[in-house]
């Protein structure tokens, strides 16, 4: 490798204990991310059927602010905007993998799936890890089970609700 060093990513997972308002906001965010993914997947399919070409990531990203301005979908403003952008990225990556024959065509996400999650990115100090609480975008301070110290810098955080209703952050 001649002096080059590989970047090493490490994931830490913690159980979080959100309060009632935070649980409501987490569930709204899961739903909004699922809605954005499914809506853009539908728009992508329609564009592909009409023109034989799908949408690029930038075209999908450009639709997000338009969706937030519409009266019927202005509730998207309530949740973390970075999480919504992550949904666009995941859809774009899914289509990229599909066209390079790595996976099957992306499918619509179901509300009935027992595991719900969303990802947010670290920007301008929006994620801060303390001794007993983690500061997260839109959620504020959330209590967590601190089992080990984080080494390195935070790149992104994925919040997940498992089938038994427990919440985790990775």
N, C-alpha and C positions, 0 to 999 in steps of 0.2 A: 504494500500500500504506500510505501515511500513517504512517511511523515504525515499522511492524511489521517485525521481521526473521524470515526463514524459518530454521528449523533445518536445518542441512546435515549429512547423514550421509555419512561417507566410510569405505570399506572398505579395509583393508590385508590383503594375503595373504602369508603366510610359509610356507616349508617347515619342518616340524619333524622332529626326529630322536629319536623315543622309544626308550627301552631295551626289553629283552625283556619285563619286567614291565609296563611302560607300554603296550606293544603288546597284551598280553593284556587289560589293563583297557580299552583303547580298543575292542578287538573285542567285549568283553563289553558295553560301553556301547552300541555300534552295535546289537547284538543285542537288548538290553533295550529300547531306544527303539523298535525295530521291533516287538518283541513287544507293548509297551504300545499302540502305534498300532493294530496289527492286532487285538488283543484288544478294545480299546474300539470299534473300527469294527464288529466282530462284535456286541458288546453293543448298540451304537447301532442296527444293522440289525434285530436281534431286537426291540428296543423299538419301533422304527418299524412293523414288521410287526404287532406285537401291538396297539399303541394308535393308530397313525397319527401319532404324534409321536416325534421323536427325543429325544436327551438334550442338556441344556445343557452349557456348558463347566464350570460349577460342579458339576453332577452327575458328569461324567466325572472331574474333579479329585478329588471325594470318593471315587471308587473306587480311586484310587492307594494311599492308606494301607491300605485293606482288602486290596488285592492283596499288599502287602508283608507283611501279617500272616499270610496263608495259607501253610501249610507248603509247598505245591507251587510257590509263586512267591516265597518269601522271599529268593531270590537277587537280587531287584530291589534289595535294600538295599545290595548291594556297589558299585553305580555311583552317579554323580552324580544326586541327586534333582532338581536343576533341569533337567537334560537330559530326564528323564522327564516333568516338567511341560511342557516345551517341546513334547514329542510330543503331549500333550493339546491344547495351544494350536493346533498345526498341524492336528490333526484337526478341531477346532472351526472354525477358519478355512476349511478345505477344504469343510466342510458349508455354512458361510455363503456362500461363493462359489458352491457348487452351487445353493443355493436362490435366489440372486439371479441365476441363469442366466449366470454368468460362466465356469464350468468344468463338466466332467463330474463324475459322482459319484466320491467318493474310492475308490481301489482299495487292496487289500492290498499292503503293501511286501514285496518279495522278498529273500530272503537271497542269491540268485544275482545280484542287481544289482551290477555291477562297482564302482559308486560308493556308498560308505556314509558317512553323516554324522550328526552330532548337534549341537545348539546348546545352549550354556549361557549364563546371564546373569551379569552382573557384580553381585555383592552383597557388601557388607561386606569389600571388598578381596580377594575370592577369586581374582581374576586380576591378576597383577602382571607387567609386562614389564621385564626387565633387559637388560643388554648382550648376553648370549649365551643366556639362558634365560628361559622364560616359566613362571610359577607358575600351574597350572590346578587346578580342584577335583578331588579324589581322585587325580589323576595326580602332583601335586607339581611339581618343577622339570623342565621338558622343554627340551632343547637346540633352538635354532632358528637359521635363517640370517637374520641381521638385515641387511636390505638398505636400510631407511630408518627414520627415527624416526617414532613415532606422535605425531600432533598431536591434542590434544583428549582427551576422556575415553572410556574403553571402556564400551560399552553391553552388548555380547554377543560371544561368540566361537563360531564354527562350526568344528568339527574334521571333517576329511574324509579318507577314504582313496580314492585314485584307482585306476583299473584296473590300473596297473603296481605297486601296493602302496606308493606313496609317500604320506606323510601331510602334510597342510597345515592351517593355521589361518587363518581370515579374521576 
